[in-house]
Amino acid sequence: MPPLPETFPMAKISGRTENDLVAEREALNQGLCKWASAELRDLPWRATRDPWSVLVSEVMLQQTQVTRVASKYIEFLERWPSPQALTQSRASDLLKLWQGLGYPRRARNLYDSAHQIVEIHNGNVPSSLEDLLLLPGVGPYTARAVLVFAFELPVGVLDTNVGRLLARWSGRSLEPKEAQRMADKLVDPNRPWLWNQGLFDLAAVRCSKRNPECSGCPVREWCSWRGIGDDPAVGSAAVSTTQTKFQGSDRQARGRLLKALTHGPVHSSKAAAIMDLQDDVVRASRLIGDLQNEGLITVRHEELLLGDLLQ
């Protein structure tokens, strides 16, 4: 266990002294884990510790709501229960299934990761942070999530929700490295899976961005904010900012073309109209080039095809 800082990162305002920092941390973890044991949401990826299933769920959940992911997650694993199974399919098959989740580059990265896992790791999802970070599209958050939720290693997982909790508990805005260190120091070493899942649900159900329910919070005693005054989570590390508008965006235009390609080839002369960019052919050409460079479409004889349909 890493040494605790001289000052406990969460400034209690209950009036009690902090004589034993470890005891205080253990008391907080006890309160959080007790709440989580009774209140965790029933989500399909929480029923497994299979590393491939966990990796798939974490990639799908990036920037996508839980309600949109659940059915796709089940459908995906019924078809591709292992990295080996996915490598036997074409990327275009995965892109078709991915429709509705958005950010299709994630699908391409997951497809490439499956090949890397099979070729380099004998079909087993790696269990070290260093090896996980070498998989296409896997960043620090996803890598740490796999370590915790598949291998139950005692590391903190820092996402938007956890970043918001840590800032509110601390009573101040946090820098990225500081927030990650804090998450790692606070994680329950004996129950890292439950502790991290508990943080996610506490943030989603009680300590939400706009309507936090401070009354009855299982860790209210250790919170420095408690809904009083300016929210210290605003601008803090890992806390999301307002997303750019989807309507009229490149994402929307790309999505329209990819959806059309799931039904068959599209002649390049029709692509701009499909993307609703018939008055901006330069932008349409740029987006087609981007999709091609990302391995999401193939161009042959002025026809656009989904993914690797030529292979």
N, C-alpha and C positions, 0 to 999 in steps of 0.2 A: 504494500500500500504506500503511495507517495506521501511524503511528510506534509502535514497541514501548514498553511500559512500562519504567520503570527496573529493575524486578524482574521477571524472567520468571515468568509465572503458574504454571508447573509446576515445583515445587521438586525438582530432581534430588537423589537420595540415593546416587548411584553413587560419590561421592567425587571426581569430576572437577570442576574449576573451570568456570565459565561465562564464558569470555572473549569469546565471540562469540555473542550471543543469536540473531542471524539464522541463523548456522550451526547452532546447536542446534535451532532450529525446523525448518530444512530437513532436518536429519538425522532428526528425528522423523517428518516428513512422508514422507521417503523410505522409512522402515521401514514406516509404515502403508500407503502406496500400493503398495509391493512385495507386502505381504501381501494387500491387497485385490485386486490384479491376478490373484492365483492362487486366492483363496479366496471371492470374492463368490458368494452364492447366486444360482442361476438363477431369477429372478423375471420374469414376463411384462412388467411395466412398465419393467424395466431395458433392454429391447430397443428402446426408442423415445425420441426427444427431442421428439415431437409434444406441444405445450403442452396441447391438450385432453386427450389420453390421460394425461398426467402429472397434470393437475388432477383428473381422475376418480379416478385411483389414490390420490392423496393424500386426497381426501375420503372414499373408501371405507376407507382405512387408519386413519382417526381412531378410536381406541378399539376397533379390531377386529383380530383376529389375521390374520396373513398367509395362513394356510391357508384361512380362510373367504372371503377376498377374491379369491383368484386366479381361480377359475372365474367368479365374478360379474363381475369386471373384463373378462374375455374376452367374456362374453355381452353385457355392456353395449355394448362398442365394436363388436361385430358388428351390433348393432341401431342404435346412435347413434354413428357414427364422427366426428361433428362437432357443435358447438353448434347449427348450423342443423338438423341431423337431429332433435335432441331437441326443438327448438321446434315441430316438426311433429307431435309426439305429445302426449298428455294426461298430466298429472301422475300420474293414476291408473295409467297404463301403467308408469311408472317405479316407483311404489310397489309394484306387484305384483312387479316384478323384484327390488326391494330386500329382499323378504322373506328373513329369515335373516341379514341383516347387522346388524340392530338400529339404533337411533337414526335412525328414518325422517325426522326433521327435516332430516338431511343431504341426503336425496334431494330434498326440497322446495327446499332452498337451492340445490342443484346445478341443478335445473330452472329456478329463477328466475335463476341465474347465466347459464345458456345464453341466456335471453332478453336479459339485459343485455349479454352479449358480442355478440350479433347486432345489437341495436338501437343500441349505443353504440360498439362497437369493430369494426364491419363483419365480425363473425364470427370475429375473431382474438382469442385469449386475450391480454390485455395483458401487457407485458413490464416494467412498472415496479411497484415495491413499492406505491406510492401507489394506482395503479389496481387492482391485485389486491386490496388491502385493502377496496376499495369493493364487491367482489362479495359477495353474500349468503353468510354463513356462512364466509367466508375470513378467518382470523386471521393473526397474524404467522408462525406456524410454516408453515401451508399456503402462504402467499404466498412465503416464502423458499424453500420446497421447490420451487415452480414455477420460481423464478428460477434455482435451481441445476440441477435435473434436466431442465428443458426448454431453458433459455437458457444454461446453464453459466456463470453469473455467479459471481464469487468471494465468496460470502457463506456464513456458517455457519448451519446448520439445527439449532435447539435443540429436541429433544424429550426425553422421559423418559430414553431410553437415553443420548443425548449428555450430558444433564445429569449423569447418574450417572458417566460417564467423566471429565468435566471436574472434578468434585468429588474423585474418587479420585486423579486425576493431581495436583491441586493440594494434596491432603491436608487440605482444609477445606471446610466448607459455603459455598456461594456465594449471593449475592443475584441476583435475576433479571437485572438490567441488567448486572451484572458477568459472569455466565455467558454472556450473548449477546455482549458485547464480546470475551470470551475466545475464543469460537467464531469470531468474525469475524477476530480477529488471527491465529489459528492456521491457518485454512484455506489450503490450498495454492493460490496464485493461478493456477497453470498447470494444475492438475488438480482443480478444485473438485468436479466430479461424482464422480470416483473417491474423493476424500478424504472427502466426506460419506457416500457409500454405504459406504465402508470403516469409518467410525465406527459406522454403524448395525449392520453385521454383526459388528464386533468386540464391541460391547455385547451383541448377541443370542447370539453363538456362544461367546465367551470370557469377557467381563466381565459376566456376567449378574448379576441382583440377588442371588440366593441362593447360587449356586455358581460364583464366578469362578475361572477357570483361569489363575492368575498365571504358572505355570511355562510357559515357551515363548512368552509373550505378545510380539508383535513390537515393542511399545513399552514393555516392562517397565522398561527403563533410565530412562525419563522419569517413571515413576509414583512418587508420594510415599507411597502406601498399601501396595501389594503384598500386600494381604490380612492385614496385621498390625495388631492393635488395632481400635478402633471404626471402623466404616465411615463416612467423612466424607460419603458420599452421602445418608445418612439426613437428611431434612429440608432438603436442598439444593434450589436452584432447579430447576424443571422435573421433578424426580424425583417420580414418582407416589406417592400414598398409598393405603392400602387402600380398595378400592371398596366402596360400600354394597351390602348383600346384595340379590341380584336376586329371590330367592324372596319373593313377597308384596309386591314393590315396585310403584310406579306404572308403571315401565317394563314390567314383566311384564304388568300388566293392560292397558295400552295396546296392547302387542304382540298380545295375544290378540284384541282387537277388530279391529285392523287386518288380522290374518290372516284372520279370519272375513269381513271386507269384501272381500277379494280374490276371494271366491267369489260375491259378490252383495250386494244391499242387506240391511240388518238393521233390523227394527223397533225403535224406541227402547225399547220395553218389555222387549226381550230382551237389551239391551246389558249390563246389570249382571250378569246370569247368565253371559253369555259371558266377561266379565272376572273371573268368580268373586268378584263384589262384591255379590251379591244381599242380603247383610246390611248393606251400607253404600252405600245409594243416593245419599247426599250426595256421597260420594267418587266414585262412578261418574259422577254428573252433572258434577262438577268436571272429571274427566278427559275427558269428551266435549266439554265447552266448550273445554278446552285444545287438543284435537285439531282442533276446528273453527277456533279462532283461529290455529292454525299452518298452516292450509290443507291439512291431511291428510285431513279428512273434510268432507262436505257434509250438511246436514240439510234434508230436504224432506218436508213432510206426515208428520212423525213417523217418517220412515225415514232411516237413516244410509247414506250412500254414500261410497265411497272417493274421496278427492281431489276432482277436478273433473268427475266423471262427468255432471254436469248440463250442462256446456258443450258 
